[in-house]
């Protein structure tokens, strides 16, 4: 597990193949609780290629010097991401 926020990742390797490829990440909050949003792709073994970009928001808690994932929300498509952006822009614009 990661000791710092910068070490946190969703990238995963299985039998020498990167099955989850992290494309980017943004740290939304740091501290005892950290929140990050990731852009990533899953590897499709049948097609031997990476699929479409996906997004996930992960929440971590630091305990005993290491971050442990506590929750996640997967954004299922670019369309869903756009709808989230529109909703947030509307709500923030109301302030």
DSSP file (Angstrom, degrees, kcal/mol; ACC not computed):
  #  RESIDUE AA STRUCTURE BP1 BP2  ACC     N-H-->O    O-->H-N    N-H-->O    O-->H-N    TCO  KAPPA ALPHA  PHI   PSI    X-CA   Y-CA   Z-CA
    1    1 A X              0   0    0      0, 0.0     2,-0.2     0, 0.0    67,-0.1   0.000 360.0 360.0 360.0 159.6    0.0    0.0    0.0
    2    2 A X        -     0   0    0     65,-0.4    65,-3.3     1,-0.1     3,-0.1  -0.512 360.0-164.2 -84.3 143.5    1.1    3.6   -0.6
    3    3 A X  S    S+     0   0    0     63,-0.2     2,-0.3    -2,-0.2    -1,-0.1   0.663  78.5  39.2 -95.6 -21.7    2.6    5.8    2.1
    4    4 A X  S >> S-     0   0    0      1,-0.1     3,-0.8    63,-0.1     4,-0.6  -0.883  82.5-118.1-126.8 159.8    2.1    9.1    0.2
    5    5 A X  G >4 S+     0   0    0     -2,-0.3     3,-1.2     1,-0.2    -1,-0.1   0.876 113.5  60.7 -61.8 -37.6   -0.7   10.4   -2.0
    6    6 A X  G 34 S+     0   0    0      1,-0.3    -1,-0.2    -3,-0.0    -4,-0.0   0.770 100.1  55.8 -63.3 -24.7    1.7   10.6   -5.0
    7    7 A X  G <4 S+     0   0    0     -3,-0.8    -1,-0.3     2,-0.0    -2,-0.2   0.658  82.4 108.3 -81.2 -16.4    2.2    6.8   -4.7
    8    8 A X    <<  +     0   0    0     -3,-1.2     2,-0.3    -4,-0.6    -3,-0.0  -0.359  44.5 158.6 -64.8 139.7   -1.5    6.0   -5.0
    9    9 A X        -     0   0    0      2,-0.1    -7,-0.1     1,-0.1    -2,-0.0  -0.985  47.0-147.4-155.8 159.3   -2.5    4.4   -8.4
   10   10 A X        +     0   0    0     -2,-0.3    -1,-0.1     2,-0.0    -2,-0.0   0.420  63.2 122.5-104.8  -4.8   -5.1    2.3  -10.1
   11   11 A X        -     0   0    0      8,-0.1     2,-0.4    10,-0.0    10,-0.2  -0.320  41.1-174.2 -61.6 138.4   -2.6    0.7  -12.4
   12   12 A X  E     -A   20   0A   0      8,-1.9     8,-1.8     2,-0.0     7,-1.6  -0.999  13.5-160.5-140.9 134.5   -2.6   -3.0  -12.1
   13   13 A X  E     -A   18   0A   0     -2,-0.4     2,-0.4     5,-0.3     5,-0.3  -0.957   6.6-174.6-117.9 133.4   -0.3   -5.7  -13.7
   14   14 A X  E >  S-A   17   0A   0      3,-3.0     3,-1.8    -2,-0.4    -2,-0.0  -0.986  73.7 -17.5-129.9 120.4   -1.2   -9.3  -13.9
   15   15 A X  T 3  S-     0   0    0     -2,-0.4    -1,-0.1     1,-0.3     3,-0.1   0.876 129.6 -50.0  52.6  42.6    1.2  -11.9  -15.3
   16   16 A X  T 3  S+     0   0    0      1,-0.2     2,-0.5    -3,-0.0    -1,-0.3   0.454 117.1 111.6  80.9   0.8    3.4   -9.1  -16.8
   17   17 A X  E <  S-A   14   0A   0     -3,-1.8    -3,-3.0    26,-0.0     2,-1.1  -0.922  70.0-130.3-110.8 129.3    0.5   -7.5  -18.6
   18   18 A X  E     +A   13   0A   0     -2,-0.5    -5,-0.3    -5,-0.3     3,-0.2  -0.657  31.8 174.8 -75.4 102.7   -0.8   -4.0  -17.5
   19   19 A X  E    S+     0   0A   0     -7,-1.6    24,-2.7    -2,-1.1     2,-0.4   0.729  72.6  37.0 -86.9 -23.0   -4.5   -4.9  -17.2
   20   20 A X  E    S-AB  12  42A   0     -8,-1.8    -8,-1.9    22,-0.2     2,-0.7  -0.956  78.3-163.8-127.7 112.0   -5.4   -1.5  -15.8
   21   21 A X  E     - B   0  41A   0     20,-3.0    20,-1.8    -2,-0.4     2,-0.4  -0.857  11.4-143.0-102.6 116.0   -3.4    1.4  -17.4
   22   22 A X  E     + B   0  40A   0     -2,-0.7    18,-0.3    18,-0.2     3,-0.1  -0.645  20.4 177.6 -77.5 125.8   -3.5    4.7  -15.5
   23   23 A X  E     -     0   0A   0     16,-3.1     2,-0.3    -2,-0.4    17,-0.2   0.757  63.7 -21.5 -97.2 -32.7   -3.5    7.6  -18.0
   24   24 A X  E     - B   0  39A   0     15,-1.7    15,-2.6     2,-0.0    -1,-0.4  -0.976  54.3-159.2-168.0 161.8   -3.8   10.5  -15.5
   25   25 A X  E     - B   0  38A   0     -2,-0.3     2,-0.4    13,-0.2    13,-0.2  -0.988   4.0-157.6-150.7 151.5   -4.8   11.3  -12.0
   26   26 A X  E     - B   0  37A   0     11,-2.4    11,-2.3    -2,-0.3     2,-0.7  -0.999  18.2-136.3-130.2 129.4   -5.8   14.5  -10.1
   27   27 A X  E     + B   0  36A   0     -2,-0.4     9,-0.2     9,-0.2     3,-0.1  -0.766  22.4 178.5 -85.0 117.6   -5.5   14.8   -6.3
   28   28 A X  E     +     0   0A   0      7,-2.8     2,-0.3    -2,-0.7     8,-0.2   0.851  68.7   4.8 -87.9 -39.4   -8.7   16.5   -5.1
   29   29 A X  E     - B   0  35A   0      6,-1.7     6,-1.4     2,-0.1    -1,-0.3  -0.992  63.8-161.6-144.4 150.8   -7.9   16.4   -1.4
   30   30 A X        +     0   0    0     -2,-0.3     2,-0.3     4,-0.2     3,-0.2  -0.820  44.5  66.7-123.7 166.1   -4.9   15.4    0.7
   31   31 A X  S    S-     0   0    0     -2,-0.3    31,-0.1     1,-0.2    -2,-0.1  -0.879 105.5 -22.8 126.4-155.7   -4.5   14.6    4.4
   32   32 A X  S    S+     0   0    0     -2,-0.3    30,-3.2     1,-0.2     2,-0.5   0.831 141.0  39.5 -61.2 -31.0   -5.7   11.8    6.6
   33   33 A X  E    S- C   0  61A   0     -3,-0.2     2,-0.4    28,-0.2    28,-0.2  -0.988  80.9-170.4-117.2 128.1   -8.4   11.3    4.0
   34   34 A X  E     - C   0  60A   0     26,-2.5    26,-3.1    -2,-0.5     2,-0.4  -0.937   7.8-162.8-120.7 142.6   -7.4   11.7    0.4
   35   35 A X  E     +BC  29  59A   0     -6,-1.4    -7,-2.8    -2,-0.4    -6,-1.7  -0.993  14.3 175.1-126.0 127.8   -9.7   11.8   -2.7
   36   36 A X  E     -BC  27  58A   0     22,-2.5    22,-3.0    -2,-0.4     2,-0.4  -0.948  20.9-149.0-130.8 150.4   -8.4   11.3   -6.2
   37   37 A X  E     -BC  26  57A   0    -11,-2.3   -11,-2.4    -2,-0.3     2,-0.3  -0.982  20.8-163.3-118.1 134.4   -9.9   11.0   -9.6
   38   38 A X  E     -BC  25  56A   0     18,-3.0    18,-1.8    -2,-0.4     2,-0.5  -0.867  17.3-152.4-118.8 148.3   -8.3    8.8  -12.2
   39   39 A X  E     +BC  24  55A   0    -15,-2.6   -16,-3.1    -2,-0.3   -15,-1.7  -0.988  39.0 151.1-112.6 128.7   -8.4    8.4  -16.0
   40   40 A X  E     -BC  22  54A   0     14,-2.3    14,-3.0    -2,-0.5     2,-0.3  -0.912  36.5-136.1-150.8 172.5   -7.6    4.8  -17.0
   41   41 A X  E     -B   21   0A   0    -20,-1.8   -20,-3.0    -2,-0.3     2,-0.3  -0.995  16.7-135.9-136.3 143.3   -8.1    2.0  -19.5
   42   42 A X  E     -B   20   0A   0     10,-0.5     9,-2.7    -2,-0.3     2,-0.5  -0.757  23.8-122.2 -93.8 144.6   -8.8   -1.7  -19.1
   43   43 A X  E     -E   50   0B   0    -24,-2.7     2,-0.8    -2,-0.3     7,-0.2  -0.758  16.1-148.5 -87.9 129.5   -6.9   -4.2  -21.2
   44   44 A X  E  >> -E   49   0B   0      5,-3.0     4,-1.6    -2,-0.5     5,-1.4  -0.875   5.9-164.3 -98.1 108.5   -9.1   -6.6  -23.2
   45   45 A X  T  45S+     0   0    0     -2,-0.8    -1,-0.2     1,-0.2     5,-0.0   0.832  87.0  55.3 -64.8 -32.5   -7.3   -9.9  -23.5
   46   46 A X  T  45S+     0   0    0      1,-0.2    -1,-0.2    -3,-0.1    -2,-0.0   0.922 119.1  31.7 -66.6 -43.0   -9.5  -11.1  -26.4
   47   47 A X  T  45S-     0   0    0      2,-0.2    -2,-0.2    -3,-0.1    -1,-0.2   0.593 100.1-136.7 -87.6 -12.4   -8.8   -8.0  -28.5
   48   48 A X  T  <5S+     0   0    0     -4,-1.6     2,-0.3     1,-0.2    -3,-0.2   0.902  71.7  93.1  52.7  45.4   -5.3   -7.6  -27.1
   49   49 A X  E   <S-E   44   0B   0     -5,-1.4    -5,-3.0    -7,-0.0     2,-0.3  -0.967  82.0 -92.6-155.6 165.0   -5.8   -3.9  -26.9
   50   50 A X  E     -E   43   0B   0     -2,-0.3    -7,-0.2    -7,-0.2     3,-0.1  -0.633  38.0-136.1 -86.3 144.3   -7.0   -1.3  -24.4
   51   51 A X        -     0   0    0     -9,-2.7    -1,-0.1    -2,-0.3     3,-0.1   0.024  44.4 -50.1 -82.8-166.3  -10.7   -0.3  -24.3
   52   52 A X        -     0   0    0      1,-0.1   -10,-0.5   -11,-0.1    -1,-0.2  -0.189  69.6 -85.7 -66.7 159.7  -12.2    3.2  -24.0
   53   53 A X        -     0   0    0    -12,-0.1     2,-0.3    -3,-0.1   -12,-0.2  -0.390  49.0-171.9 -65.0 142.4  -11.1    5.6  -21.4
   54   54 A X  E     -C   40   0A   0    -14,-3.0   -14,-2.3    -3,-0.1     2,-0.3  -0.833  10.2-144.1-130.0 169.1  -12.9    5.3  -18.0
   55   55 A X  E     -CD  39  75A   0     20,-1.1    20,-2.7    -2,-0.3     2,-0.3  -0.984  14.2-179.4-138.5 145.6  -12.9    7.4  -14.9
   56   56 A X  E     -CD  38  74A   0    -18,-1.8   -18,-3.0    -2,-0.3     2,-0.5  -0.997  18.5-146.5-147.2 143.1  -13.0    6.6  -11.2
   57   57 A X  E     -CD  37  73A   0     16,-2.7    16,-2.3    -2,-0.3     2,-0.4  -0.947  23.0-168.9-109.1 126.7  -13.1    8.6   -8.0
   58   58 A X  E     -CD  36  72A   0    -22,-3.0   -22,-2.5    -2,-0.5     2,-0.5  -0.927  11.4-156.7-121.6 142.3  -11.3    6.9   -5.1
   59   59 A X  E     -CD  35  71A   0     12,-2.6    11,-3.3    -2,-0.4    12,-1.5  -0.969  15.4-172.5-118.4 129.7  -11.3    7.8   -1.4
   60   60 A X  E     -CD  34  69A   0    -26,-3.1   -26,-2.5    -2,-0.5     2,-0.4  -0.908  13.4-152.7-123.8 148.5   -8.5    6.7    0.8
   61   61 A X  E     -CD  33  68A   0      7,-2.6     7,-2.5    -2,-0.3     2,-0.6  -0.975  18.0-133.5-118.7 135.8   -7.8    6.8    4.6
   62   62 A X  E     + D   0  67A   0    -30,-3.2     2,-0.4    -2,-0.4     5,-0.2  -0.793  34.9 164.6 -91.0 120.3   -4.3    6.9    6.0
   63   63 A X  E >   - D   0  66A   0      3,-2.8     3,-1.9    -2,-0.6    -2,-0.0  -1.000  65.5  -2.3-136.2 135.2   -3.9    4.4    8.9
   64   64 A X  T 3  S-     0   0    0     -2,-0.4    -1,-0.1     1,-0.3     3,-0.1   0.847 131.4 -55.7  52.6  37.2   -0.7    3.2   10.4
   65   65 A X  T 3  S+     0   0    0      1,-0.2     2,-0.4   -62,-0.0    -1,-0.3   0.484 120.3  94.6  80.5   3.2    1.3    5.3    7.9
   66   66 A X  E <  S-D   63   0A   0     -3,-1.9    -3,-2.8    -5,-0.1     2,-0.4  -0.971  72.3-121.0-130.8 144.6   -0.4    3.7    4.8
   67   67 A X  E     -D   62   0A   0    -65,-3.3   -65,-0.4    -2,-0.4     2,-0.4  -0.665  26.8-168.8 -82.3 134.2   -3.3    4.7    2.6
   68   68 A X  E     -D   61   0A   0     -7,-2.5    -7,-2.6    -2,-0.4     2,-0.2  -0.987  26.4-115.4-123.4 132.3   -6.1    2.2    2.4
   69   69 A X  E     +D   60   0A   0     -2,-0.4    -9,-0.3    -9,-0.2     3,-0.1  -0.463  35.0 172.2 -67.3 132.3   -9.0    2.5   -0.2
   70   70 A X  E     -     0   0A   0    -11,-3.3     2,-0.3     1,-0.4   -10,-0.2   0.684  60.6  -3.1-112.2 -30.3  -12.3    3.1    1.6
   71   71 A X  E     -D   59   0A   0    -12,-1.5   -12,-2.6     2,-0.0    -1,-0.4  -0.989  55.3-167.4-157.9 163.2  -14.7    3.8   -1.3
   72   72 A X  E     -D   58   0A   0     -2,-0.3     2,-0.4   -14,-0.2   -14,-0.2  -0.992   9.8-158.3-152.3 154.4  -14.9    4.3   -5.0
   73   73 A X  E     -D   57   0A   0    -16,-2.3   -16,-2.7    -2,-0.3     2,-0.5  -0.969  15.4-152.0-134.9 119.3  -17.3    5.5   -7.6
   74   74 A X  E     -D   56   0A   0     -2,-0.4     2,-0.7   -18,-0.2   -18,-0.2  -0.801   8.2-144.1 -93.8 127.6  -16.8    4.4  -11.2
   75   75 A X  E     -D   55   0A   0    -20,-2.7   -20,-1.1    -2,-0.5     6,-0.1  -0.833  14.2-153.8 -89.9 118.0  -18.0    6.8  -14.0
   76   76 A X        -     0   0    0     -2,-0.7     2,-0.3   -22,-0.1    -1,-0.1   0.664  61.3  -0.8 -76.5 -18.9  -19.3    4.4  -16.6
   77   77 A X     >  -     0   0    0      1,-0.1     4,-2.0   -22,-0.0     5,-0.1  -0.986  68.9-103.0-161.4 166.0  -18.9    6.5  -19.7
   78   78 A X  H  > S+     0   0    0     -2,-0.3     4,-2.3     1,-0.2     5,-0.2   0.858 120.9  57.1 -62.9 -34.7  -17.8    9.8  -21.2
   79   79 A X  H  > S+     0   0    0      2,-0.2     4,-2.0     1,-0.2    -1,-0.2   0.920 106.4  47.3 -63.3 -43.9  -21.5   10.6  -21.5
   80   80 A X  H  > S+     0   0    0      1,-0.2     4,-2.0     2,-0.2    -1,-0.2   0.900 110.3  53.6 -64.5 -38.9  -22.0   10.1  -17.8
   81   81 A X  H  X S+     0   0    0     -4,-2.0     4,-2.3     1,-0.2    -2,-0.2   0.914 107.9  50.4 -60.6 -43.5  -18.9   12.2  -17.0
   82   82 A X  H  X S+     0   0    0     -4,-2.3     4,-2.5     1,-0.2    -1,-0.2   0.894 108.9  51.5 -62.2 -40.1  -20.3   15.1  -19.1
   83   83 A X  H  X S+     0   0    0     -4,-2.0     4,-2.3     2,-0.2    -1,-0.2   0.875 109.2  50.2 -65.5 -37.4  -23.6   14.9  -17.2
   84   84 A X  H  X S+     0   0    0     -4,-2.0     4,-2.5     2,-0.2    -2,-0.2   0.922 110.6  50.1 -64.5 -43.6  -21.8   15.1  -13.9
   85   85 A X  H  X S+     0   0    0     -4,-2.3     4,-2.6     2,-0.2    -2,-0.2   0.927 110.8  48.9 -60.4 -46.5  -19.9   18.1  -15.2
   86   86 A X  H  X S+     0   0    0     -4,-2.5     4,-2.2     1,-0.2    -1,-0.2   0.927 111.9  48.8 -60.5 -46.0  -23.1   19.9  -16.3
   87   87 A X  H  X S+     0   0    0     -4,-2.3     4,-2.4     1,-0.2    -1,-0.2   0.929 113.2  46.5 -61.9 -45.6  -24.8   19.2  -13.0
   88   88 A X  H  X S+     0   0    0     -4,-2.5     4,-2.9     1,-0.2     5,-0.3   0.900 111.0  52.0 -64.8 -40.6  -21.8   20.5  -11.0
   89   89 A X  H  X S+     0   0    0     -4,-2.6     4,-2.1    -5,-0.2    -1,-0.2   0.896 110.9  48.9 -62.9 -39.0  -21.5   23.6  -13.2
   90   90 A X  H  X S+     0   0    0     -4,-2.2     4,-1.0    -5,-0.2    -2,-0.2   0.942 114.1  44.7 -64.2 -47.5  -25.2   24.4  -12.6
   91   91 A X  H >< S+     0   0    0     -4,-2.4     3,-0.5     1,-0.2     4,-0.5   0.909 115.3  46.7 -65.3 -42.6  -25.0   24.0   -8.9
   92   92 A X  H >< S+     0   0    0     -4,-2.9     3,-1.1     1,-0.2    -1,-0.2   0.867 108.2  57.2 -68.2 -35.3  -21.7   26.0   -8.5
   93   93 A X  H 3< S+     0   0    0     -4,-2.1    -1,-0.2    -5,-0.3    -2,-0.2   0.743  98.2  62.2 -65.7 -23.6  -23.2   28.7  -10.8
   94   94 A X  T <<        0   0    0     -4,-1.0    -1,-0.2    -3,-0.5    -2,-0.2   0.692 360.0 360.0 -74.6 -18.9  -26.1   29.1   -8.4
   95   95 A X    <         0   0    0     -3,-1.1    -1,-0.2    -4,-0.5    -2,-0.1   0.496 360.0 360.0 -70.8 360.0  -23.8   30.1   -5.5
